[in-house]
Amino acid sequence: MIQNRVNIPGWIGVACLIFMWSVILLPKSMMKPLLPMFDKIGPFGWLIPLAMVLMPTIAAKRGSKWWWGVLAIAIITLFAFLRVVLD
């Protein structure tokens, strides 16, 4: 019997991944309305890249092999984000 289950940690990681790419790719003029949200995240902003990598790792260990692909994309995104931030 095939069991279809939703892998919530993996999808949380995908949401963080989408968020990080929107931060990297959106122009600064479009980011102005989002600045109050970033102020509320404040010192916990480092949790988003961490969740972006850890959540798909948990999903890959628990479920489908597709999550390993998401993990690879998350690691690439982490390095791209660090390059943007540290530049």
Secondary structure, DSSP 8 states (H G I E B T S, - for coil): -------HHHHHHHHHHHHHHHHHHS-HHHHGGGHHHHHHHGGGGGHHHHHHHHHHHHHHHHS-THHHHHHHHHHHHHHHHHHHHH-
